[in-house]
Amino acid sequence: MISESKVIVRYAETDQMGVVHHSNYPIWYEVARTDLIKKLGMTYTDIEKMGLLFPLLELKSKYIEPALYEDELIIKTSLKSFKGIKIVFEYSIYRNDGEKAINIGETIHALVTKEFKPVNVKKEFPELFKLLEDAVEKE
């Protein structure tokens, strides 16, 4: 499944040159990741009520072209892999009028209990496991 989220670059997200500051991309990744999870039929709140958290382990971001003030951006997000304890999301950001990605990224998260202990999602939450496993984007 590929989810698409739209953002419009706000003035506060840019520097004096009107270029988006690099620190905003992870925020947009979070917006897109949240949208993807909602499109799967649940929310982060639902997952947290189950007693699970998705702490970030790793973040990668490649800046290809700058995003500028008032650009309309589309963030395409997919679930790259899910092994039961680790989950990997991929992001590609495009200008609304373009075909070429201006940024690509990846976040890797663990699935843990509220005590930050790794959890065997397949065993403890089989319905969630199947939902995430089925959502992995096949190549």
KOLKENU-79988 format. One record per residue: residue number from 1; residue in three letters; x, y, z of N, C-alpha, C in turn. Coordinates in Angstrom, 2 decimals. Layout:
N
+-----+-----+---------+---------+---------+---------+---------+---------+---------+---------+---------+
|   i |  aa |    n.c1 |    n.c2 |    n.c3 |   ca.c1 |   ca.c2 |   ca.c3 |    c.c1 |    c.c2 |    c.c3 |
+-----+-----+---------+---------+---------+---------+---------+---------+---------+---------+---------+
| NUM | ala |       X |       Y |       Z |       X |       Y |       Z |       X |       Y |       Z |
...
+-----+-----+---------+---------+---------+---------+---------+---------+---------+---------+---------+
***
This chain:
139
+-----+-----+---------+---------+---------+---------+---------+---------+---------+---------+---------+
|   i |  aa |    n.c1 |    n.c2 |    n.c3 |   ca.c1 |   ca.c2 |   ca.c3 |    c.c1 |    c.c2 |    c.c3 |
+-----+-----+---------+---------+---------+---------+---------+---------+---------+---------+---------+
|   1 | met |    0.84 |   -1.17 |    0.00 |    0.00 |    0.00 |    0.00 |    0.89 |    1.24 |    0.00 |
|   2 | ile |    0.55 |    2.17 |   -0.86 |    1.23 |    3.46 |   -0.89 |    0.21 |    4.52 |   -0.50 |
|   3 | ser |    0.56 |    5.28 |    0.51 |   -0.30 |    6.36 |    0.99 |    0.25 |    7.68 |    0.47 |
|   4 | glu |   -0.64 |    8.61 |    0.16 |   -0.22 |    9.94 |   -0.26 |   -0.76 |   10.98 |    0.71 |
|   5 | ser |    0.13 |   11.85 |    1.16 |   -0.23 |   12.93 |    2.07 |    0.20 |   14.25 |    1.42 |
|   6 | lys |   -0.56 |   15.28 |    1.67 |   -0.27 |   16.58 |    1.07 |    0.11 |   17.57 |    2.16 |
|   7 | val |    1.16 |   18.34 |    1.92 |    1.52 |   19.46 |    2.79 |    1.84 |   20.67 |    1.91 |
|   8 | ile |    1.57 |   21.82 |    2.44 |    1.95 |   23.07 |    1.79 |    2.99 |   23.72 |    2.69 |
|   9 | val |    4.13 |   24.05 |    2.10 |    5.23 |   24.61 |    2.88 |    4.82 |   25.96 |    3.47 |
|  10 | arg |    4.94 |   26.04 |    4.80 |    4.61 |   27.27 |    5.51 |    5.87 |   28.14 |    5.66 |
|  11 | tyr |    5.65 |   29.43 |    5.81 |    6.76 |   30.38 |    5.93 |    7.68 |   30.00 |    7.09 |
|  12 | ala |    7.11 |   29.58 |    8.21 |    7.90 |   29.24 |    9.39 |    8.82 |   28.04 |    9.16 |
|  13 | glu |    8.59 |   27.27 |    8.11 |    9.41 |   26.09 |    7.82 |   10.61 |   26.42 |    6.94 |
|  14 | thr |   10.74 |   27.68 |    6.57 |   11.80 |   28.07 |    5.63 |   12.84 |   28.96 |    6.30 |
|  15 | asp |   13.97 |   29.07 |    5.63 |   15.03 |   29.97 |    6.09 |   14.90 |   31.31 |    5.35 |
|  16 | gln |   15.87 |   32.16 |    5.49 |   15.81 |   33.49 |    4.88 |   15.75 |   33.44 |    3.35 |
|  17 | met |   16.22 |   32.34 |    2.77 |   16.20 |   32.19 |    1.31 |   14.89 |   31.60 |    0.80 |
|  18 | gly |   13.97 |   31.28 |    1.71 |   12.71 |   30.66 |    1.32 |   12.81 |   29.17 |    1.10 |
|  19 | val |   13.94 |   28.58 |    1.52 |   14.19 |   27.13 |    1.38 |   13.78 |   26.44 |    2.68 |
|  20 | val |   13.11 |   25.31 |    2.54 |   12.70 |   24.55 |    3.72 |   13.93 |   24.09 |    4.50 |
|  21 | his |   13.88 |   24.30 |    5.81 |   14.96 |   23.83 |    6.68 |   14.88 |   22.31 |    6.78 |
|  22 | his |   16.04 |   21.67 |    6.81 |   16.09 |   20.19 |    6.80 |   15.36 |   19.54 |    7.96 |
|  23 | ser |   15.20 |   20.24 |    9.06 |   14.56 |   19.65 |   10.24 |   13.07 |   19.40 |   10.05 |
|  24 | asn |   12.48 |   19.95 |    9.00 |   11.05 |   19.77 |    8.77 |   10.70 |   18.44 |    8.10 |
|  25 | tyr |   11.65 |   17.87 |    7.38 |   11.35 |   16.62 |    6.66 |   10.94 |   15.48 |    7.59 |
|  26 | pro |   11.63 |   15.26 |    8.71 |   11.16 |   14.20 |    9.62 |    9.75 |   14.46 |   10.16 |
|  27 | ile |    9.40 |   15.72 |   10.33 |    8.04 |   16.05 |   10.78 |    7.04 |   15.64 |    9.71 |
|  28 | trp |    7.37 |   15.93 |    8.46 |    6.49 |   15.53 |    7.36 |    6.43 |   14.01 |    7.23 |
|  29 | tyr |    7.54 |   13.32 |    7.49 |    7.52 |   11.86 |    7.48 |    6.51 |   11.35 |    8.52 |
|  30 | glu |    6.51 |   11.99 |    9.69 |    5.58 |   11.56 |   10.73 |    4.13 |   11.79 |   10.31 |
|  31 | val |    3.85 |   12.92 |    9.70 |    2.51 |   13.18 |    9.18 |    2.10 |   12.08 |    8.22 |
|  32 | ala |    2.99 |   11.75 |    7.29 |    2.70 |   10.74 |    6.27 |    2.56 |    9.34 |    6.86 |
|  33 | arg |    3.42 |    9.02 |    7.82 |    3.36 |    7.70 |    8.47 |    2.03 |    7.55 |    9.23 |
|  34 | thr |    1.62 |    8.61 |    9.90 |    0.34 |    8.60 |   10.62 |   -0.81 |    8.40 |    9.64 |
|  35 | asp |   -0.76 |    9.08 |    8.49 |   -1.79 |    8.90 |    7.47 |   -1.83 |    7.46 |    6.96 |
|  36 | leu |   -0.66 |    6.87 |    6.72 |   -0.60 |    5.49 |    6.25 |   -1.26 |    4.55 |    7.26 |
|  37 | ile |   -0.93 |    4.72 |    8.51 |   -1.51 |    3.85 |    9.54 |   -3.02 |    4.02 |    9.60 |
|  38 | lys |   -3.50 |    5.25 |    9.45 |   -4.95 |    5.48 |    9.43 |   -5.59 |    4.77 |    8.23 |
|  39 | lys |   -4.90 |    4.80 |    7.09 |   -5.44 |    4.14 |    5.90 |   -5.47 |    2.62 |    6.05 |
|  40 | leu |   -4.69 |    2.10 |    6.99 |   -4.73 |    0.67 |    7.29 |   -5.92 |    0.33 |    8.19 |
|  41 | gly |   -6.57 |    1.36 |    8.72 |   -7.77 |    1.13 |    9.52 |   -7.56 |    1.26 |   11.01 |
|  42 | met |   -6.48 |    1.92 |   11.42 |   -6.25 |    2.13 |   12.85 |   -5.52 |    3.46 |   13.02 |
|  43 | thr |   -5.31 |    3.83 |   14.27 |   -4.57 |    5.06 |   14.56 |   -3.42 |    4.72 |   15.50 |
|  44 | tyr |   -2.49 |    5.66 |   15.63 |   -1.44 |    5.49 |   16.62 |   -2.04 |    5.33 |   18.02 |
|  45 | thr |   -3.12 |    6.07 |   18.29 |   -3.80 |    5.97 |   19.58 |   -4.31 |    4.55 |   19.81 |
|  46 | asp |   -4.89 |    3.94 |   18.78 |   -5.36 |    2.55 |   18.89 |   -4.20 |    1.63 |   19.26 |
|  47 | ile |   -3.08 |    1.82 |   18.58 |   -1.91 |    0.97 |   18.82 |   -1.38 |    1.18 |   20.25 |
|  48 | glu |   -1.35 |    2.43 |   20.68 |   -0.87 |    2.71 |   22.04 |   -1.82 |    2.14 |   23.09 |
|  49 | lys |   -3.12 |    2.13 |   22.81 |   -4.09 |    1.53 |   23.74 |   -3.88 |    0.02 |   23.86 |
|  50 | met |   -3.30 |   -0.60 |   22.83 |   -2.95 |   -2.03 |   22.89 |   -1.74 |   -2.24 |   23.81 |
|  51 | gly |   -1.05 |   -1.17 |   24.12 |    0.15 |   -1.27 |   24.95 |    1.44 |   -1.26 |   24.15 |
|  52 | leu |    1.36 |   -0.85 |   22.87 |    2.54 |   -0.84 |   21.99 |    3.00 |    0.58 |   21.68 |
|  53 | leu |    4.30 |    0.70 |   21.47 |    4.91 |    1.95 |   21.03 |    5.80 |    1.66 |   19.83 |
|  54 | phe |    6.04 |    2.67 |   19.00 |    6.89 |    2.55 |   17.81 |    8.08 |    3.51 |   17.92 |
|  55 | pro |    8.98 |    3.36 |   18.86 |   10.09 |    4.31 |   18.95 |   10.98 |    4.26 |   17.71 |
|  56 | leu |   11.52 |    5.42 |   17.37 |   12.39 |    5.55 |   16.21 |   13.78 |    5.00 |   16.53 |
|  57 | leu |   14.29 |    4.15 |   15.66 |   15.64 |    3.61 |   15.80 |   16.62 |    4.31 |   14.85 |
|  58 | glu |   16.11 |    4.65 |   13.67 |   17.00 |    5.20 |   12.64 |   16.20 |    6.06 |   11.69 |
|  59 | leu |   16.84 |    7.13 |   11.20 |   16.21 |    8.01 |   10.23 |   17.23 |    8.33 |    9.14 |
|  60 | lys |   16.80 |    8.19 |    7.88 |   17.63 |    8.55 |    6.74 |   16.84 |    9.55 |    5.90 |
|  61 | ser |   17.55 |   10.54 |    5.38 |   16.89 |   11.53 |    4.53 |   17.88 |   12.03 |    3.49 |
|  62 | lys |   17.50 |   11.94 |    2.23 |   18.36 |   12.42 |    1.14 |   17.66 |   13.61 |    0.48 |
|  63 | tyr |   18.37 |   14.73 |    0.47 |   17.84 |   15.96 |   -0.10 |   18.32 |   16.09 |   -1.54 |
|  64 | ile |   17.38 |   16.03 |   -2.47 |   17.71 |   16.04 |   -3.89 |   17.56 |   17.45 |   -4.48 |
|  65 | glu |   16.44 |   18.08 |   -4.18 |   16.19 |   19.47 |   -4.58 |   15.49 |   20.15 |   -3.41 |
|  66 | pro |   15.68 |   21.47 |   -3.27 |   15.03 |   22.14 |   -2.14 |   13.52 |   22.29 |   -2.34 |
|  67 | ala |   12.79 |   22.17 |   -1.24 |   11.39 |   22.58 |   -1.23 |   11.38 |   24.04 |   -0.83 |
|  68 | leu |   10.43 |   24.79 |   -1.38 |   10.40 |   26.23 |   -1.20 |    9.07 |   26.67 |   -0.58 |
|  69 | tyr |    9.08 |   27.86 |   -0.04 |    7.88 |   28.45 |    0.55 |    6.70 |   28.35 |   -0.43 |
|  70 | glu |    5.58 |   27.88 |    0.08 |    4.31 |   27.71 |   -0.61 |    4.29 |   26.57 |   -1.63 |
|  71 | asp |    5.36 |   25.79 |   -1.73 |    5.29 |   24.58 |   -2.57 |    4.20 |   23.66 |   -2.03 |
|  72 | glu |    3.45 |   23.08 |   -2.94 |    2.51 |   22.02 |   -2.57 |    3.25 |   20.71 |   -2.76 |
|  73 | leu |    3.36 |   19.95 |   -1.68 |    4.14 |   18.72 |   -1.71 |    3.25 |   17.51 |   -1.49 |
|  74 | ile |    3.60 |   16.43 |   -2.17 |    2.95 |   15.14 |   -1.96 |    4.00 |   14.21 |   -1.37 |
|  75 | ile |    3.67 |   13.59 |   -0.25 |    4.56 |   12.62 |    0.39 |    3.97 |   11.23 |    0.16 |
|  76 | lys |    4.69 |   10.42 |   -0.59 |    4.27 |    9.04 |   -0.82 |    4.98 |    8.17 |    0.21 |
|  77 | thr |    4.20 |    7.39 |    0.93 |    4.72 |    6.59 |    2.03 |    4.32 |    5.14 |    1.84 |
|  78 | ser |    5.26 |    4.26 |    2.13 |    4.94 |    2.84 |    2.08 |    5.65 |    2.12 |    3.22 |
|  79 | leu |    5.16 |    0.95 |    3.49 |    5.77 |    0.07 |    4.48 |    6.75 |   -0.81 |    3.71 |
|  80 | lys |    8.04 |   -0.58 |    3.92 |    9.07 |   -1.29 |    3.17 |    9.25 |   -2.72 |    3.69 |
|  81 | ser |    9.30 |   -2.85 |    5.02 |    9.45 |   -4.20 |    5.58 |    8.90 |   -4.23 |    7.00 |
|  82 | phe |    8.53 |   -5.42 |    7.41 |    8.03 |   -5.65 |    8.76 |    8.43 |   -7.07 |    9.16 |
|  83 | lys |    9.21 |   -7.16 |   10.20 |    9.70 |   -8.47 |   10.65 |    9.12 |   -8.87 |   12.00 |
|  84 | gly |    8.14 |   -8.13 |   12.50 |    7.53 |   -8.48 |   13.77 |    8.02 |   -7.63 |   14.93 |
|  85 | ile |    9.28 |   -7.25 |   14.91 |    9.82 |   -6.37 |   15.95 |   10.28 |   -5.05 |   15.34 |
|  86 | lys |   10.76 |   -5.10 |   14.11 |   11.19 |   -3.88 |   13.40 |   10.24 |   -3.61 |   12.25 |
|  87 | ile |   10.00 |   -2.30 |   12.05 |    9.14 |   -1.88 |   10.95 |    9.85 |   -0.73 |   10.22 |
|  88 | val |    9.88 |   -0.81 |    8.89 |   10.60 |    0.18 |    8.09 |    9.62 |    0.87 |    7.14 |
|  89 | phe |    9.60 |    2.21 |    7.22 |    8.77 |    3.02 |    6.34 |    9.66 |    3.76 |    5.35 |
|  90 | glu |    9.17 |    3.90 |    4.11 |    9.87 |    4.66 |    3.06 |    9.02 |    5.87 |    2.69 |
|  91 | tyr |    9.72 |    6.97 |    2.36 |    9.06 |    8.21 |    2.01 |    9.68 |    8.78 |    0.74 |
|  92 | ser |    8.85 |    9.33 |   -0.13 |    9.30 |   10.08 |   -1.30 |    8.46 |   11.34 |   -1.35 |
|  93 | ile |    9.14 |   12.48 |   -1.43 |    8.44 |   13.76 |   -1.46 |    8.57 |   14.37 |   -2.85 |
|  94 | tyr |    7.42 |   14.78 |   -3.40 |    7.33 |   15.36 |   -4.74 |    6.65 |   16.71 |   -4.66 |
|  95 | arg |    7.03 |   17.61 |   -5.56 |    6.21 |   18.80 |   -5.75 |    4.92 |   18.33 |   -6.41 |
|  96 | asn |    3.84 |   19.00 |   -6.12 |    2.54 |   18.60 |   -6.64 |    2.51 |   18.55 |   -8.16 |
|  97 | asp |    3.37 |   19.34 |   -8.81 |    3.35 |   19.40 |  -10.27 |    4.48 |   18.58 |  -10.91 |
|  98 | gly |    5.19 |   17.77 |  -10.12 |    6.36 |   17.09 |  -10.66 |    6.33 |   15.58 |  -10.54 |
|  99 | glu |    7.20 |   14.96 |  -11.30 |    7.33 |   13.52 |  -11.30 |    8.58 |   13.06 |  -10.55 |
| 100 | lys |    9.52 |   13.99 |  -10.35 |   10.80 |   13.65 |   -9.75 |   10.76 |   13.93 |   -8.24 |
| 101 | ala |   11.20 |   12.94 |   -7.46 |   11.25 |   13.13 |   -6.01 |   12.29 |   14.20 |   -5.67 |
| 102 | ile |   11.92 |   15.09 |   -4.74 |   12.87 |   16.11 |   -4.28 |   13.53 |   15.68 |   -2.97 |
| 103 | asn |   12.98 |   14.63 |   -2.34 |   13.53 |   14.09 |   -1.10 |   13.08 |   12.65 |   -0.98 |
| 104 | ile |   13.98 |   11.81 |   -0.51 |   13.60 |   10.43 |   -0.19 |   14.10 |   10.13 |    1.22 |
| 105 | gly |   13.36 |    9.31 |    1.93 |   13.76 |    9.01 |    3.29 |   13.27 |    7.66 |    3.75 |
| 106 | glu |   13.73 |    7.31 |    4.93 |   13.37 |    6.03 |    5.53 |   13.43 |    6.18 |    7.04 |
| 107 | thr |   12.48 |    5.58 |    7.73 |   12.56 |    5.50 |    9.18 |   12.41 |    4.04 |    9.59 |
| 108 | ile |   13.18 |    3.68 |   10.60 |   13.13 |    2.33 |   11.16 |   12.67 |    2.46 |   12.61 |
| 109 | his |   11.66 |    1.68 |   12.95 |   11.06 |    1.73 |   14.28 |   11.06 |    0.34 |   14.89 |
| 110 | ala |   11.11 |    0.29 |   16.21 |   10.93 |   -0.96 |   16.95 |    9.48 |   -1.00 |   17.41 |
| 111 | leu |    8.98 |   -2.19 |   17.65 |    7.68 |   -2.34 |   18.28 |    7.95 |   -2.85 |   19.69 |
| 112 | val |    7.58 |   -2.04 |   20.67 |    7.91 |   -2.35 |   22.07 |    6.69 |   -2.12 |   22.95 |
| 113 | thr |    6.76 |   -2.65 |   24.16 |    5.74 |   -2.39 |   25.16 |    5.97 |   -1.00 |   25.74 |
| 114 | lys |    5.05 |   -0.54 |   26.57 |    5.19 |    0.76 |   27.20 |    6.40 |    0.80 |   28.14 |
| 115 | glu |    6.91 |   -0.36 |   28.49 |    8.12 |   -0.47 |   29.31 |    9.37 |   -0.54 |   28.43 |
| 116 | phe |    9.19 |   -0.35 |   27.14 |   10.26 |   -0.38 |   26.14 |   10.92 |   -1.76 |   26.03 |
| 117 | lys |   10.14 |   -2.79 |   26.20 |   10.60 |   -4.16 |   25.99 |   10.12 |   -4.62 |   24.62 |
| 118 | pro |   11.00 |   -5.22 |   23.82 |   10.56 |   -5.74 |   22.51 |    9.40 |   -6.72 |   22.68 |
| 119 | val |    8.49 |   -6.69 |   21.73 |    7.31 |   -7.54 |   21.81 |    7.22 |   -8.40 |   20.55 |
| 120 | asn |    6.84 |   -9.64 |   20.72 |    6.60 |  -10.54 |   19.60 |    5.18 |  -10.27 |   19.10 |
| 121 | val |    5.07 |   -9.38 |   18.12 |    3.76 |   -8.95 |   17.63 |    3.00 |  -10.13 |   17.02 |
| 122 | lys |    3.71 |  -11.01 |   16.34 |    3.06 |  -12.17 |   15.72 |    2.35 |  -13.02 |   16.76 |
| 123 | lys |    2.97 |  -13.19 |   17.89 |    2.41 |  -14.02 |   18.96 |    1.40 |  -13.25 |   19.81 |
| 124 | glu |    1.74 |  -12.03 |   20.20 |    0.92 |  -11.27 |   21.14 |   -0.24 |  -10.51 |   20.47 |
| 125 | phe |   -0.05 |  -10.10 |   19.22 |   -1.05 |   -9.30 |   18.51 |   -1.18 |   -9.80 |   17.07 |
| 126 | pro |   -1.68 |  -11.03 |   16.89 |   -1.70 |  -11.63 |   15.54 |   -2.48 |  -10.83 |   14.50 |
| 127 | glu |   -3.57 |  -10.17 |   14.90 |   -4.34 |   -9.38 |   13.93 |   -3.53 |   -8.18 |   13.44 |
| 128 | leu |   -2.84 |   -7.51 |   14.36 |   -1.98 |   -6.38 |   13.98 |   -0.83 |   -6.87 |   13.12 |
| 129 | phe |   -0.25 |   -8.00 |   13.47 |    0.85 |   -8.57 |   12.69 |    0.40 |   -8.79 |   11.24 |
| 130 | lys |   -0.74 |   -9.42 |   11.06 |   -1.24 |   -9.71 |    9.71 |   -1.52 |   -8.42 |    8.94 |
| 131 | leu |   -2.13 |   -7.45 |    9.61 |   -2.43 |   -6.17 |    8.97 |   -1.15 |   -5.50 |    8.46 |
| 132 | leu |   -0.11 |   -5.45 |    9.28 |    1.14 |   -4.82 |    8.89 |    1.88 |   -5.65 |    7.84 |
| 133 | glu |    1.89 |   -6.96 |    8.03 |    2.56 |   -7.84 |    7.06 |    1.92 |   -7.71 |    5.68 |
| 134 | asp |    0.60 |   -7.65 |    5.64 |   -0.11 |   -7.52 |    4.36 |    0.11 |   -6.16 |    3.69 |
| 135 | ala |    0.44 |   -5.15 |    4.50 |    0.62 |   -3.78 |    3.98 |    2.01 |   -3.55 |    3.38 |
| 136 | val |    2.93 |   -4.48 |    3.62 |    4.29 |   -4.31 |    3.09 |    4.22 |   -4.22 |    1.58 |
| 137 | glu |    4.86 |   -3.18 |    1.04 |    4.85 |   -2.95 |   -0.40 |    5.71 |   -4.01 |   -1.09 |
| 138 | lys |    5.09 |   -4.77 |   -1.93 |    5.79 |   -5.83 |   -2.67 |    6.49 |   -5.24 |   -3.87 |
| 139 | glu |    7.69 |   -5.68 |   -4.13 |    8.45 |   -5.16 |   -5.29 |    8.10 |   -5.87 |   -6.56 |
+-----+-----+---------+---------+---------+---------+---------+---------+---------+---------+---------+
***
